[in-house]
């Protein structure tokens, strides 16, 4: 498995198991592709993540959209 960039590993620190389970597959996809960063939607009832071509590889941004 490819090693996560430091920003990705730091982002996961202290997060719940459920949160990590929802986000980690997308982080690994980003690492495998090495072309896009990750956008995380984090609300009280929903955690979703997807690669985003507007975010540089190795960066994570949170937002509502």
ZIFEN-V906875 format. One record per residue. N is the residue number from 1. RES is the residue in one letter. OMEGA is omega in whole degrees, 0 to 359 (none if undefined). Layout:
n | res | omega
N | RES | OMEGA
N | RES | OMEGA
//
This chain:
n | res | omega
1 | X | 176
2 | X | 179
3 | X | 179
4 | X | 172
5 | X | 182
6 | X | 181
7 | X | 180
8 | X | 180
9 | X | 179
10 | X | 180
11 | X | 182
12 | X | 182
13 | X | 177
14 | X | 180
15 | X | 179
16 | X | 178
17 | X | 180
18 | X | 179
19 | X | 180
20 | X | 179
21 | X | 180
22 | X | 189
23 | X | 187
24 | X | 179
25 | X | 180
26 | X | 175
27 | X | 178
28 | X | 176
29 | X | 179
30 | X | 179
31 | X | 180
32 | X | 182
33 | X | 180
34 | X | 180
35 | X | 185
36 | X | 173
37 | X | 187
38 | X | 175
39 | X | 181
40 | X | 173
41 | X | 184
42 | X | 177
43 | X | 182
44 | X | 185
45 | X | 186
46 | X | 170
47 | X | 177
48 | X | 176
49 | X | 174
50 | X | 174
51 | X | 185
52 | X | 183
53 | X | 176
54 | X | 180
55 | X | 180
56 | X | 177
57 | X | 178
58 | X | 179
59 | X | 175
60 | X | 174
61 | X | 175
62 | X | 178
63 | X | 181
64 | X | 181
65 | X | none
//
